């Protein structure tokens, strides 16, 4: 297709194009060029595209247009969008409201169900929510599915994960058999496709967009070594050194979100926290404070932040290296959105540094080891003797010898580590397939 193809060529009509123009959106992204025509034809499709590539508009534009064109004298719900988190559902609702004046209702667990049933009486054309609450409303006969033209699974891989798979599949079997099914995510697995296909007699098409190399070309990857007990202090020093404009701090352990938050607040660092067990109002307040720029640092867990789309995030800081590669990709993808660039930092112990080296090789990344020294983030010294405070002495040398001969355990990704030349070390060179992992581990403030 022509790189300069506009939305008109994708059969998007003028009223929607004008709404896009108000947001300075004029040229469709690659995923929008490929997926909008498929959805506009009424085909059920599951598509994979990297984070920050415009997936939400790729399904909303043709579906809003489809609903507007369909006869609906009884004003039944025509569009159902499922999301794994409140934050993502709320974001989707906001995007819908920028495109149409038609009524849309948000139905999320944790909010009073009576308020939602009252809102449904206003006959919205679209409902957005999490599977558990949507299924509850269907069982209570407060949400009718018989008029639905399309169901969307946003962050599909999470929606068919073990924890919420049953509710999602129950919803898919409750909608009309001819209801168009759309699913999207940065990672669409064969298992996810099979799960959705079993719920409908329709033949579902899959679309895998070529990698735009956002992870490799627009995100710079750093490694900071820290023992587990020192990680929060290392984070504090890093934030003081970098003074990020807008940073998201990730941890795999939900219970650590508050711990990190409280320790940073104690040090008078302006931050806010987003975690799954927080009530809806606290979560909304945290997101709004971060989004508006009132707070430059958001601390969160993987599940609580899924699908988070906030412009201007300059730094991602991972307080651990997740065992699931997809979580690493989703975390890093919160930055460098809409053509911008960003920095992704992993603060890890020796084991995580070794796993990071293997992941770097697997994903084709370039990871730069960094150290904190003199209140700044700097390149590691080639010779530890030049910076005694950053040296681990014999421990570093032993680590190097081990890494030259061992592979990372399979649970964290396997791959041999090759010897790094002294010339490469002096350049503070890349991490993958070499011994820069232990270099990061050896240079610590």
C-alpha positions, 0 to 999 in steps of 0.5 A: 500500500502507498505509505501516504494512504489516508483514511479515506482510502480505507473507506472511513467516512468524513465525520470520523476523519474530521474527528481524527483531524482534531487530534492531529491524526491524518495518516493511518499507521501500518496496523490500521492500513492492514486491519481496518479493511478486514474489519470493515468487510465484517470478517472476524479477525485476531491481530497482533501488532507491537505496543504503541502502533494504533491498535485501538483505532484500528478496530474502533473506526470501522466498528463505530462506522458499522454500528452507525450504519446499521438499523437499530430501532430498539436501540440495543447494545451493538458493540461490546469491548472487553478489557482486562483492567479498569485503566485500559477500559477507561482509556478505550471509553475516552477514545470512543468519546472522541469519535462519536457522540453516541452513548457508551457505558463503562461496566467494571467490577468494584463499582456499584452495579446499580449505577451500571444497570441504570446507565444501561437503561439509557440504551448505549450503543457500546459497552466496555468492561471487564469479563467478570462484571460483563458476564454478571450483567448478562446473567442478571439479564441487565445486558442483552446480547441479542443486538450485538454486532461485534465483540472486541477482546482488547489485550486478548492474551490476558483475556484468555489467560488462566485467571479470566479465561472462563468468563471471557469464553462464556461471554463469547458463547452468549453473543449471537453466532454471527457476531463479529469477533475482534481480538488484538494484542502485542502478543497473539499466541496459537493457544489464544487463537484456538481458545477464541475459535472454539467459541464461534462457528465463524472462521476467524482470520489472523493477522500478524503485523511485521515487527516495526522494531520499536523495541530495538530501534526506538528504545534504548535498553540499559542494565543496572546491577543491584542486589535484591536488598539494594534495589529500591535504593538504586532506584532512588539514586537513579531517579535523582540522577536522571530526573525523568520527565515521566517514568513508569516503575514495574515490579512483578510482585504486587505487594512490592508496589506499596513498599517501593512507593512508601520508601520513595515518598519517605525520601520525598520523591514525588510518585504515585502507585497503581496496584490491582487491590486499590479501589477504583477511585484511587486507581483513577486518581493515580492515573490522572495525576500521572497523566496530567504531569502532576506526578512524574513517577508511576509505580505499578505491577504488570497486571494493574498496568496492562494496556496503559497508554499514556503519551510522553513516557520517557523511561521504563524502570523494571525492578526485576526481569520477568520470567515471561518474555511477553511481560518484558515486551509489554513493559518496555512498550509503554515508552516510545509510543507514536514515533517517540523514543524512550529508555528501558532500564532493568535493575537486576541481580547477578542472575537477572543480568545473566538472564537479560543477556540471554534475552538480549540475544533472543530479541536482537536487542542492544543492552548497555550496562550502566552504573551510578557514580557521583550522582550520575548515570555513567558508562562502566569503567573498563578497569575496575581499579580506576573506580574502586567503589564500583569494583567487585574484585574477585567476585566479578572475575569469578562471575566472568569465568562462570558466564563464559562457560555456562548457559542461562537456565531454561526457565529464563531463556537459554543461550551460551555466553561468548567471551568478550574481548578487552577492546569491546570492554573498553568501549563499554559495548553491548551486552548480548551474547557477551560478558557485559552482564557481569560487567553491569554486575561489577560496576555498582555505586 
